[in-house]
Amino acid sequence: MINAIYKLYPQVVTISGDEAFDAEGKQVNYDLALVQAEVDATAYIAKRAAEYPPMTDYLDGIVKGDTAQVQAYIDACQAVKNKYPKGAQ
């Protein structure tokens, strides 16, 4: 949620608890529903990152010239993308 506040409210430089402040220390009011919508809209990114196979699998396949290994990596990545599509919660 903190990253969403910083993204949506660039004047915010500090967050303490549920309060956000600008460079002068003045409190910045933010729309919690808007912040939550941003969090929800980008949740797929973290979910995908946690489940993608290691890139070393792909690189190992490239180095060895193993097209089956490379394709398996691509297929695994595509399965993760399908599991967590953009815009889905």
N, C-alpha and C positions, 0 to 999 in steps of 0.2 A: 504494500500500500504506500509505503514511503516513496518509492521510486515513482509511482503514479502521481503523487502530490508534486514532487519536483518537476516532473515532465509537464503537467498541466498548469502549474503555477511557477514559472521561471523566476519570479521575484523572491520565492522562498529560498532561504539559505540555511535555515535551521529548523529542525522539528524536534519537539520535546513532548513526549506523550502524544496527545491528540491535538496539540497546538502547533501551528506553523508560524514562523517569523521571517521578516525580511532582513536586509543587511543593516537596517537601523534599529532592529530589535522590536519593531512594531508587529503586532499580531496580524497575520493574513488569514482571513476567513476563506474557507474552501467548501465546495459543494461535495459532501460525502457521497452522494449518489453518483455524481460524475466521476469521482475518484474510483468508486467501486466498479463502475462500468468500464473504466480503463483497465483495472486489474483483471476483470473478467474477460475483456477482449484480448488480452495478451497472455492469459494463463496457459494457452497451448504451447507457448515457447518453452517454458520451464518443464512442462510435462514431456515434450519431445526430447529435450536435452537429456533428461534423466533416462530415457529409454533407447536413444540411438546407440547402435553398436559402436565400439571403439574404431576410430579412423585408421588405427594401425592394421585392422583387418583388411581394409581396402588397400592400403599402401603395400601390405605384404603380398596381396594378390597381384598388384601391378608389377612389383619387383620380380615376382616369380613368373609372370606372364600367365597366371592362372585365371582365365576368363570366367570359370565357374565360381571361383571365390569372389571375384569382383561383382559378378551378377548377384550372388547371394547377399553381398553387402548392400547393393542397390535395392534389392527386394526387401531386405530387413528395414532399411530406411523408409521405403515407400509404405510398408506396413505401419510404421510408427506415424507417418504423416496421415495415413488414412484413419488411424485410431484417434488422433488428436487434430482434426481439421482446423484451419484458421476460422476464427469467429465462433467456434463451438465452446460451450462452457463445460 
